[in-house]
Every structure is written in structure tokens, then in C-alpha cells.
Amino acid sequence: MCNEAPCILLVLQRLQIKMPGENTFTPSHLSVSLTTTDSDEAQTTGWYTIPSSSSYAAGFYFQCAVVIIGVVGASANGLIVYAMVASKQHTKQLLIFNQNVFDLCSCILLVITFALKLCRILLVGTLGYWLCVLLIGQGLLWCSINGSAMNPMSITVERYLKVVYPSWSKKVLRKWSYGRW
């Protein structure tokens, strides 16, 4: 889910949530109470809490660090993928190549997601809705991370079956197996 108030309003508009007796969607029914407190505390507007400037600065530096880590990871994985393709090892070492491609995609999506969060763009219309759902909400990022985690698990199951049931695995696993042992 998105943590930004404009994104929440956009999702509510997209779902066409209406109050009883209303003909169209208007955000006027949302309770908006602004409370101003000390500089280290948060301000509350209805359901959304606006962080204080000091916690915003900490979040900003954290997001900058995540972008830098993503750039370094994408560079390293991109270099490995390029080296494997250039030396034609990507067909022989398919497990390592597949894992590096997953990690490269994860790093690229990490950079895109957190760079969009740093830009604090206004999410309007259909494009804004899909940016919010897929990128800022980190949906694509977590799909790639989960794929990266499931890759070694599937290889572990495949290798287990090859060791425990060698005759059965020669008949069945050969058709779909991508790792040579």
C-alpha cells in the first residue's frame, strides 16, 4: 500500500467510494482535523499522519541510501550478467545466470521505486494509479525479490529429487530441469 495521502485519495476515487446520499465522490466527507504540536511530534489530518521535519529528514536520507545501494547492486549484477553472456557461460551456468538476472531486476526496481518516492510526484489519473499500485506500493519489487528467493528453493528440490530418486528423475526432471549436475 502507498503511504502517501494523495495516493490514498486516488485509490478511494478509483474505487468510487461514496457516502450515503451523495451523487458523486468528493473528499469533503473525509474528516480533516489538523493539529499543530511541537516540532518533534507528528501532525494528524484525519487518518493520515504527517511526519515532523526531523523524521522526514531521516526518512529522506534512508531513501537516498537505499537508492545508492540499489545502484551499486544493479552495477555489480549487470557486470556479472554481461561477463557471463560475453564468455558464453550463461548456457552452462544457468542457475547462477538466472539468479543474477533476478537480482539485477530487483536492484533496478529498487532504484526506480525509491527514486519515485524521493521525487514525491503527484499521482493523478490512471497513470498515477498504476504507478502507485505497482511501483510506489512496491508490488513489482516484491515479486522480483520473491522470485529471487524461490529460485534457490526450486533448485534445492530438484537436486534432492535427483539424489533420492535417480531413476525417476532421469525420466521426469530432464524435460524441465535447467540446472545440470
Secondary structure by P-SEA (a helix, b strand, c coil): ccccaaaaaaaaaaacccccccccccccccbbbbbbccccbbbbcccbbbbcaaaaaaaaaaaaaaaaaaaaaaaaaaaaaaaaaaacccccaaaaaaaaaaaaaaaaaaaaaaaaaaaccccccaaaaaaaaccccaaaaaaaaaaaaaaaaaaaaaaaaaaacaaaaaacccccccccc
